[in-house]
Amino acid sequence: MALLLATAVLAIAAAGLAVAWTFAIADDYVEELASAQRRLELLSAASGRVGDYALIAMQTTEAKGQPDRLSLPRKRVQETFVRLDEEIARAVARSGDDEKAALISARSRVLAQMRARFEFLDRQALESIREAREGQAGNVERLRAAMDTFAAGFGPALSAAIEEERATAGEAQEAMAQLRARLAPGAIGAVALSLVAAFVLYRTLAWPLVSRISQVARAAREIARGRTDTRLPVQGHDELSLAMMRFNRMASQLARREAKLMADQARLQEMVDERTAELRAANARLSGIDRARRRFFTDVSHELRTPLTVILGEADVTLRAKSGAEDLTAALVTIRSRARRLHRRVEDLLRVARSESGQLELELEPVLVTELLADVREAVEPAARQRGVALAVEPGAGEVYVEADADWLRQVIEGLVANALRHSSYGGAVRLKAAEAQGLVTLRISDDGEGIAESDLPHVFERFYRGGAAAEREGSGFGIGLALARWVVERHGGAIAIESRTAAPGETSGTTVTITLPALNLAA
């Protein structure tokens, strides 16, 4: 076995070295061909981009346009020249032949001349545009003459550079063909020699070893079928004979352990059956909870939709009658607007309750933060005055936009401000502040109310959770406001967090809710 292994290792090592040497040579040729191809593509790109630049320069001069129109075409041409310089530098660094490196370096001088001609044309174009904007005559003809002169020098240089790169690519392909021609006879001979050596080794070393290994395999199959009384005939004292002796000892041990394994398997099956029953019971309980949740949403939606439909109908009838004072009409308009908005939200909740995925469909659009906060202020200011709470809104500086569903985001902020008003005492204050920094818009709603108990803070965003005094307070809701707020904010790609401090001797209390949303850059 050691001789067979050593022979195989030597053969594999020799083959690996030969393949590595062949790959190294072929890799050089392939890299040279690829480099020439990349330079050809860059030269073609340079020709096209210079043509685009010339066309735009002529159009700008004729139209007396802004010189800034040439910025992008000029940048693209300059980027092409830079990439050509980098490719030539890599080719020179990779070349091990000084003569070939000198030939490649000579192309960089031709490229420098082409770049200088383009920069001279660029200055002439900018001068012609400036003169055209100042009202001087003849600038179009001068620019056309400058372009003709540029083409007379740039075109032949570009053609020569392309031909040189094609010649380089052809030489690399020819070298690869010659390499294949040289290696083909050697490869055929190596394959033939390998086949002969493999046959000799197989007959002298491998065949006796394979036959004994086949006996081991047959015995292993018999044991796998449950016949643990199977044994192997042991002959000799080599490594395989020792392995066959160990195999026989293993078969004896397996026979002893089989009975114990069957008993353990029976006990394990009993434990699995017990755990499976427990999991099925837990799954049934979870299914019941999920059905109750969906039934809750459906019942709440139906209960709210009916009175809202009546409110909308009465408001429409009153508005069509055109009777009453102007204040009454304005109040009915407000009632109708708010009722329609709430009706739309109830419909959304009903869709969520009926949906298997439980996802909201948002209508995202650019929303100005200052307008959003103004709408929120207009909606909650009457409630603030009624409760005797000061409402301070700081919309921040500048026009800041977010991409959001305006109705849903306004509802979330209104609900948070309404919560703050509800938990603020007479004479207190609620602050709504917006700020933008590092591409994020931060909205903070803070109050100086009684605060939230520390034990309740980890659960405030859980659905149907009403901890502490909120569970006993009349009209405190169903415990879905903050959970729905977090759901909506996260669907907008943002985050929501809450901080609170309860009253202690010599300290103040209050709650702060922070909403973070990605800012929308309309300029981009």
C-alpha positions in Angstrom: 0.0 0.0 0.0 2.9 2.4 0.8 4.5 1.7 -2.6 1.3 2.2 -4.4 0.6 5.4 -2.5 4.2 6.7 -3.1 3.9 6.0 -6.8 0.6 7.7 -7.1 1.8 10.7 -5.2 4.9 11.1 -7.4 2.8 10.7 -10.6 0.3 13.3 -9.4 3.1 15.7 -8.3 4.8 15.4 -11.7 1.5 16.0 -13.5 0.7 18.9 -11.3 4.0 20.6 -11.9 3.7 20.1 -15.7 0.1 21.5 -15.6 1.2 24.5 -13.4 4.1 25.2 -15.8 1.8 25.0 -18.8 -0.8 27.2 -17.1 1.8 29.8 -16.2 3.0 30.2 -19.8 -0.6 30.2 -21.1 -1.6 32.7 -18.5 1.0 35.1 -19.7 -0.2 34.9 -23.3 -3.8 35.1 -22.2 -3.1 38.2 -20.1 -1.2 39.8 -22.9 -4.1 39.2 -25.3 -6.7 40.4 -22.8 -4.6 43.6 -22.1 -4.4 44.3 -25.8 -8.1 43.7 -26.2 -8.9 46.2 -23.3 -6.6 48.8 -24.9 -8.4 48.3 -28.2 -11.7 48.8 -26.6 -10.5 52.0 -24.8 -9.1 53.4 -28.0 -12.4 52.8 -29.7 -14.2 54.4 -26.8 -11.8 57.4 -27.0 -12.6 57.8 -30.7 -16.4 57.8 -30.0 -16.2 60.1 -27.0 -13.9 62.6 -28.8 -16.5 62.7 -31.6 -19.3 63.3 -29.1 -17.3 66.1 -27.5 -16.7 67.7 -30.9 -20.4 67.5 -31.8 -21.5 69.0 -28.5 -18.9 71.8 -28.8 -20.1 72.7 -32.2 -23.8 72.7 -31.1 -23.0 74.8 -28.1 -21.0 77.4 -30.1 -23.8 77.7 -32.7 -26.5 78.0 -30.0 -24.3 80.3 -27.9 -24.9 78.0 -24.9 -23.2 77.5 -21.6 -19.6 76.1 -21.5 -20.8 73.8 -18.8 -22.3 71.5 -21.4 -18.8 70.4 -22.3 -18.0 69.3 -18.7 -19.4 65.8 -18.9 -18.0 64.9 -22.5 -14.6 66.3 -21.5 -14.6 64.2 -18.3 -15.4 61.1 -20.2 -12.6 61.6 -22.7 -10.1 62.3 -19.9 -11.2 59.2 -18.0 -10.6 57.1 -21.2 -7.1 58.5 -21.5 -6.4 57.8 -17.8 -7.5 54.2 -18.1 -5.3 53.8 -21.2 -2.3 55.1 -19.2 -3.1 52.6 -16.5 -3.4 49.7 -18.9 -0.1 50.6 -20.6 1.6 50.9 -17.2 0.3 47.5 -16.1 1.5 46.0 -19.4 5.0 47.5 -18.9 5.2 46.2 -15.4 4.1 42.7 -16.4 6.5 42.4 -19.4 9.7 40.6 -18.6 11.4 41.5 -21.9 13.1 44.9 -21.9 12.6 45.3 -25.7 8.9 44.6 -25.5 8.5 46.9 -22.5 10.2 49.7 -24.5 7.8 49.1 -27.4 4.8 49.3 -25.1 6.2 52.4 -23.4 6.5 54.1 -26.7 2.7 53.9 -27.1 2.3 56.1 -24.0 4.1 58.9 -25.8 1.7 58.6 -28.7 -1.1 58.6 -26.2 0.3 61.8 -24.6 0.4 63.5 -28.0 -3.2 62.5 -28.6 -4.2 63.9 -25.2 -2.3 67.1 -25.8 -4.1 67.6 -29.1 -7.5 67.1 -27.3 -6.6 69.5 -24.6 -5.6 72.1 -27.2 -8.9 71.5 -29.0 -10.8 71.9 -25.7 -9.2 75.3 -25.1 -10.1 76.4 -28.6 -13.7 75.2 -28.1 -14.1 77.1 -24.8 -12.6 80.2 -26.4 -15.1 79.9 -29.4 -18.1 79.5 -27.0 -17.0 82.5 -25.0 -16.6 84.6 -28.1 -20.0 83.4 -29.4 -21.7 84.4 -26.1 -20.0 87.9 -26.3 -21.4 88.4 -29.8 -18.2 88.0 -31.9 -18.6 86.7 -35.4 -16.8 83.9 -37.1 -16.3 81.7 -34.1 -18.1 78.7 -35.6 -15.8 78.7 -38.7 -12.8 79.0 -36.5 -13.9 76.1 -34.3 -14.7 74.0 -37.4 -11.2 74.8 -38.8 -9.6 73.8 -35.4 -11.6 70.5 -35.4 -10.3 69.8 -39.0 -6.7 70.4 -37.8 -7.3 68.2 -34.7 -8.8 65.4 -36.8 -5.8 65.6 -39.2 -3.4 64.9 -36.3 -5.5 62.8 -34.0 -7.0 60.4 -36.5 -3.8 58.9 -37.9 -2.3 58.6 -34.4 -5.4 56.8 -33.2 -5.4 54.5 -36.2 -1.7 53.7 -35.7 -2.3 52.9 -32.0 -5.3 50.6 -32.9 -3.2 48.8 -35.5 -0.3 48.3 -33.0 -2.8 46.8 -30.4 -4.2 44.5 -33.1 -0.7 43.4 -34.0 0.0 42.7 -30.3 -3.2 40.7 -30.0 -2.3 38.7 -33.1 1.2 38.0 -31.8 -0.3 36.7 -28.5 -2.7 34.5 -30.4 0.1 33.1 -32.6 2.2 32.4 -29.5 -0.7 30.5 -27.9 -1.1 28.5 -31.1 2.6 27.6 -31.1 2.4 26.6 -27.4 -0.5 24.3 -28.2 1.5 22.8 -31.1 4.5 22.1 -28.9 2.6 20.7 -26.0 0.3 18.4 -27.9 2.8 15.6 -28.7 4.1 15.7 -25.1 0.6 15.5 -23.7 -0.2 12.5 -25.9 3.0 10.7 -24.8 2.4 11.5 -21.2 -1.1 10.0 -21.4 0.1 6.8 -23.1 2.9 6.4 -20.5 0.4 7.0 -17.7 -1.9 4.3 -19.1 0.9 1.7 -19.3 2.1 2.6 -15.8 -1.4 2.5 -14.4 -2.0 -1.0 -15.9 1.3 -2.4 -14.5 0.6 -1.0 -11.1 -3.0 -2.3 -11.1 -2.0 -5.9 -12.0 0.9 -6.0 -9.5 -0.3 -4.0 -6.6 -3.9 -2.8 -6.9 -5.7 -5.9 -7.9 -4.8 -8.0 -4.8 -5.6 -5.0 -2.7 -8.9 -4.4 -4.4 -10.0 -8.0 -4.0 -9.4 -7.9 -0.2 -11.1 -4.5 0.0 -14.1 -6.0 -1.8 -14.3 -8.7 0.9 -14.4 -5.9 3.5 -17.1 -4.1 1.5 -19.3 -7.3 1.3 -18.9 -7.9 5.0 -19.9 -4.3 5.7 -23.0 -4.7 3.6 -23.9 -7.8 5.5 -23.5 -6.1 8.9 -25.6 -3.2 7.6 -28.4 -5.6 6.8 -28.3 -6.7 10.5 -26.1 -9.8 10.2 -23.6 -8.9 13.0 -22.2 -12.5 13.0 -20.3 -11.8 9.8 -16.5 -12.2 10.0 -13.5 -11.7 7.6 -10.7 -14.3 6.8 -7.4 -12.7 8.0 -4.2 -13.6 6.1 -0.9 -11.9 6.6 0.3 -9.1 8.8 0.1 -6.1 6.6 -1.9 -2.9 7.2 -5.1 -4.3 5.5 -4.9 -7.5 7.5 -4.7 -5.5 10.7 -7.7 -3.5 9.6 -9.7 -6.7 8.9 -8.9 -7.9 12.4 -10.2 -4.7 13.8 -13.3 -5.1 11.6 -14.0 -8.5 13.2 -13.7 -7.0 16.7 -16.0 -4.2 15.6 -18.6 -6.7 14.4 -18.5 -8.4 17.8 -18.9 -5.1 19.6 -21.8 -4.2 17.3 -23.6 -7.5 18.2 -23.3 -6.7 21.9 -24.5 -3.2 21.5 -27.4 -3.9 19.2 -29.7 -5.2 21.9 -28.9 -2.1 24.1 -29.6 0.2 21.1 -33.0 -1.4 20.5 -34.0 -0.7 24.1 -32.7 2.9 23.9 -34.6 3.4 20.7 -37.8 2.3 22.2 -37.4 4.7 25.1 -36.5 7.5 22.7 -39.6 6.8 20.6 -41.8 7.2 23.7 -40.1 10.6 24.5 -40.6 11.7 20.9 -44.3 10.8 21.0 -44.7 12.8 24.2 -43.0 15.9 22.8 -44.9 15.6 19.6 -48.2 15.6 21.5 -47.0 18.7 23.4 -46.1 20.5 20.2 -49.4 19.8 18.6 -51.2 21.1 21.7 -49.1 24.3 21.6 -49.7 24.7 17.9 -53.4 24.4 18.5 -53.3 27.1 21.2 -51.3 29.4 18.9 -53.8 28.8 16.1 -56.6 29.7 18.5 -54.8 32.9 19.5 -54.3 33.9 15.9 -58.0 33.3 15.1 -58.9 35.4 18.1 -56.6 38.2 16.9 -58.1 38.2 13.4 -61.6 38.1 14.9 -60.8 41.0 17.1 -59.6 43.2 14.1 -62.7 42.2 12.1 -65.1 43.0 15.0 -63.5 46.3 15.7 -63.5 47.3 12.1 -67.2 46.4 11.6 -68.2 48.2 14.9 -66.4 51.4 13.8 -67.5 51.4 10.2 -71.2 51.5 10.9 -71.2 54.8 13.0 -68.7 56.4 10.6 -71.0 55.7 7.7 -73.8 57.4 9.5 -71.6 60.4 10.3 -70.6 60.8 6.7 -74.1 60.5 5.5 -75.4 63.2 7.9 -72.5 65.5 7.0 -73.2 65.1 3.3 -77.0 65.8 3.8 -76.3 69.0 5.8 -73.7 70.3 3.3 -76.1 69.7 0.4 -78.9 71.6 2.2 -76.7 74.7 2.5 -78.5 75.8 5.6 -77.1 77.2 8.9 -74.4 79.6 9.8 -71.0 79.6 8.2 -69.4 78.3 11.4 -71.7 75.3 11.2 -70.8 74.6 7.6 -67.1 74.8 8.5 -67.6 72.5 11.4 -69.4 70.0 9.2 -66.6 70.2 6.6 -64.1 69.4 9.3 -66.3 66.5 10.6 -66.6 65.1 7.1 -62.9 65.4 6.3 -61.9 63.7 9.6 -64.6 61.0 9.3 -63.5 60.2 5.8 -59.9 59.9 6.9 -60.9 57.6 9.8 -63.1 55.6 7.6 -60.2 55.0 5.2 -58.1 53.8 8.1 -60.8 51.5 9.3 -61.0 50.0 5.8 -57.2 49.5 5.9 -57.5 47.7 9.3 -60.3 45.5 7.9 -58.0 44.6 5.0 -55.2 43.7 7.4 -57.5 41.6 9.5 -58.7 39.7 6.4 -55.3 39.3 4.8 -53.2 36.2 5.4 -49.9 38.2 5.2 -51.1 41.0 7.4 -49.3 43.7 5.3 -50.4 47.3 4.6 -50.3 48.7 1.1 -48.7 52.1 1.4 -48.9 54.9 -1.3 -45.4 56.4 -1.0 -44.8 60.0 -2.2 -42.5 62.9 -1.3 -44.0 64.5 1.9 -42.8 67.9 3.2 -42.2 67.6 6.9 -43.3 71.2 7.7 -46.7 70.6 6.0 -47.1 67.3 7.8 -46.5 68.9 11.2 -48.8 71.8 10.3 -51.6 69.3 9.5 -51.0 67.5 12.8 -51.1 70.8 14.7 -54.3 71.8 13.1 -55.9 68.4 14.0 -54.8 68.3 17.7 -54.8 71.9 18.7 -58.5 72.0 19.7 -57.9 69.0 22.0 -54.9 70.7 23.5 -56.8 73.9 24.2 -59.7 71.9 25.7 -57.3 70.1 28.1 -55.3 73.3 28.9 -52.1 71.9 27.6 -49.6 74.1 25.7 -48.7 72.6 22.2 -45.3 73.6 20.8 -44.4 72.6 17.3 -40.8 73.1 16.0 -40.7 72.1 12.3 -37.0 72.7 11.9 -35.1 74.8 9.4 -35.3 74.4 5.6 -37.5 72.2 3.4 -37.0 68.6 4.5 -38.8 65.8 2.7 -39.5 62.1 3.5 -40.9 59.4 1.2 -44.0 58.3 3.0 -47.7 57.6 2.9 -48.9 61.0 4.1 -52.2 59.7 5.6 -50.7 56.8 7.6 -47.7 58.9 8.8 -50.0 61.8 9.8 -52.2 59.3 11.7 -49.3 57.9 13.6 -48.0 61.3 14.7 -51.5 62.5 15.6 -52.0 59.4 17.7 -48.7 59.9 19.5 -49.5 63.6 20.2 -53.0 62.6 21.3 -51.5 60.1 23.7 -49.2 62.8 25.1 -52.1 65.2 25.6 -54.1 62.5 27.3 -51.3 61.8 29.8 -50.5 65.5 30.4 -52.1 67.4 33.3 -53.7 70.9 33.1 -51.1 73.6 32.5 -48.6 71.1 31.1 -46.9 71.1 27.7 -46.5 68.8 24.7 -43.6 69.4 22.3 -43.4 68.2 18.7 -40.0 68.8 17.2 -38.4 67.9 13.8 -34.7 67.8 12.9 -32.6 66.6 10.0 -29.0 65.4 10.2 -26.8 62.9 8.3 -29.6 61.9 5.9 -32.1 61.1 8.6 -35.2 63.0 9.8 -36.0 62.8 13.5 -39.4 63.5 15.0 -39.7 63.8 18.8 -43.0 64.0 20.7 -42.4 64.7 24.4 -44.6 65.5 27.3 -44.3 66.2 31.0 -47.0 63.8 32.1 -46.9 61.0 34.7 -44.6 58.8 32.6 -44.6 55.0 32.0 -43.6 52.5 34.6 -40.2 50.9 34.0 -41.8 47.4 34.1 -44.2 48.4 31.3 -41.6 50.0 28.9 -40.4 46.7 27.3 -44.0 45.8 26.4 -45.5 49.1 25.2 -45.1 48.1 21.5 -46.8 44.7 22.0 -50.3 44.3 20.5 -53.2 44.4 23.0 -50.9 45.3 25.9 -52.3 47.8 28.4 -50.1 47.8 31.4 -50.3 49.6 34.7 -52.9 52.3 35.1 -53.8 52.3 31.4 -55.5 49.0 31.8 -58.0 50.5 34.3 -58.5 53.9 32.6 -61.8 54.3 30.8 -61.4 54.9 27.1 -57.8 53.9 27.1 -58.2 51.9 23.9 -57.5 48.3 22.8 -53.7 48.5 23.2 -52.9 48.6 19.4 -51.9 52.2 18.9 -48.2 52.0 19.6 -48.0 48.5 18.0 -49.6 49.9 14.8 -47.4 53.0 15.0 -44.2 50.8 15.0 -45.6 48.7 12.2 -46.3 51.7 10.0 -42.9 53.4 10.8 -40.9 50.2 10.0 -42.8 49.8 6.7 -41.5 53.3 5.9 -37.9 52.0 6.5 -37.7 53.9 9.8 -37.5 53.1 13.5 -39.4 54.2 16.6 -38.3 54.3 20.2 -39.8 55.5 23.5 -38.2 56.8 26.7 -40.0 57.7 29.9 -39.3 58.7 33.5 -41.8 58.5 36.3 -42.0 61.1 39.1 -39.7 60.8 42.0 -38.9 63.2 44.9 -37.2 66.2 43.4 -37.4 64.9 39.8 -39.6 65.6 36.8 -41.6 63.0 34.8 -42.5 62.7 31.2 -42.3 60.5 28.0 -40.5 61.1 24.7 -41.3 59.1 21.6 -38.7 59.4 18.8 -39.4 58.5 15.1 -36.4 58.2 12.7 -37.0 58.2 8.9 -34.7 58.4 5.9 -34.6 61.9 4.4 -35.5 62.2 0.7 -33.1 64.1 -1.4 -35.2 65.5 -4.3 -32.2 67.2 -5.9 -30.7 63.8 -6.6 
